[in-house]
């Protein structure tokens, strides 16, 4: 019995799973370094950002004209949507396995 379709599907599933996990970890690490400027490409990583304006208090030894009137404060919160990641992870794997099963079934007849 030849299982080339299933072997190829398993191979593609492993490649897909490892690639998705590595890309997610790399993007999460990049967001931890600079959460404000980085663009989010993964649909399962969510960013909420709140910008507040605070009045700056200039030090007594410097001139008041060189200091800005206000300072922007960024509060960034990153969330990881686990259920959506599992759909992206296992959805293509199920498709690969089903296609491999159908391929081997039709090749066996």
C-alpha positions in Angstrom: 0.0 0.0 0.0 1.4 3.3 -1.1 0.9 6.3 1.3 2.6 9.1 -0.7 -0.3 11.4 -0.4 -0.4 11.0 3.4 3.3 11.4 3.7 3.3 14.6 1.6 0.4 15.9 3.7 2.2 15.2 6.9 5.3 16.8 5.6 3.4 20.0 4.5 1.6 20.0 7.9 4.9 20.0 9.8 6.3 22.7 7.6 3.2 24.8 8.0 3.1 24.4 11.8 6.8 25.2 12.3 6.7 28.2 10.0 3.6 29.7 11.6 5.0 29.2 15.1 8.4 30.8 14.2 6.8 33.8 12.4 4.5 34.4 15.3 7.4 34.3 17.8 9.5 36.6 15.7 6.7 39.1 15.3 5.8 39.0 19.0 9.5 39.6 19.9 9.7 42.6 17.4 6.5 44.1 19.0 8.0 43.8 22.5 11.0 45.9 21.3 9.0 48.7 19.7 5.3 48.3 20.2 4.3 51.7 18.8 6.0 51.8 15.4 5.9 48.1 14.4 3.3 47.0 11.9 1.3 43.9 13.0 0.9 41.4 10.2 -0.5 38.5 12.1 -4.3 38.6 12.5 -4.1 36.9 16.0 -2.0 39.6 17.6 -4.0 42.6 18.7 -2.6 45.9 19.9 -4.5 48.6 21.8 -2.8 51.9 22.2 -3.8 54.9 24.4 -2.1 58.2 24.0 -2.3 60.7 26.9 -1.0 64.2 27.1 0.9 65.2 30.3 2.2 68.6 31.2 5.9 68.7 31.4 7.6 70.2 34.4 10.8 71.8 33.3 13.8 71.6 35.7 14.7 74.8 37.6 18.2 75.1 36.1 17.1 75.2 32.4 15.3 77.9 30.4 11.6 77.4 30.1 11.6 78.2 26.4 13.6 75.1 25.5 11.1 72.7 27.1 8.0 71.5 25.3 4.5 72.4 26.6 3.4 68.8 27.0 4.7 65.3 26.7 2.9 62.4 24.9 2.7 59.2 26.9 1.9 55.9 25.1 0.3 53.0 26.8 0.4 49.9 24.6 -1.2 46.6 25.4 -0.6 43.5 23.3 -3.0 40.6 23.3 -2.6 37.2 21.7 -5.8 35.7 20.4 -5.2 32.0 21.1 -8.4 30.5 19.5 -7.8 32.4 16.3 -4.2 31.1 16.3 -5.4 27.5 16.7 -7.8 28.0 13.7 -4.9 29.3 11.6 -2.7 26.5 12.9 -5.0 23.5 12.5 -7.2 24.6 9.6 -4.6 24.2 6.9 -3.3 21.0 8.6 -6.8 19.4 8.4 -7.0 20.5 4.7 -3.6 19.0 3.9 -4.5 15.7 5.7 -7.9 15.5 3.9 -6.3 16.2 0.5 -3.7 13.5 1.2 -6.4 11.1 2.2 -8.4 11.8 -0.9 -5.3 11.6 -3.1 -4.3 8.2 -1.8 -7.8 6.9 -1.9 -8.3 7.9 -5.6 -4.8 6.6 -6.5 -5.5 3.3 -4.9 -8.6 2.5 -7.1 
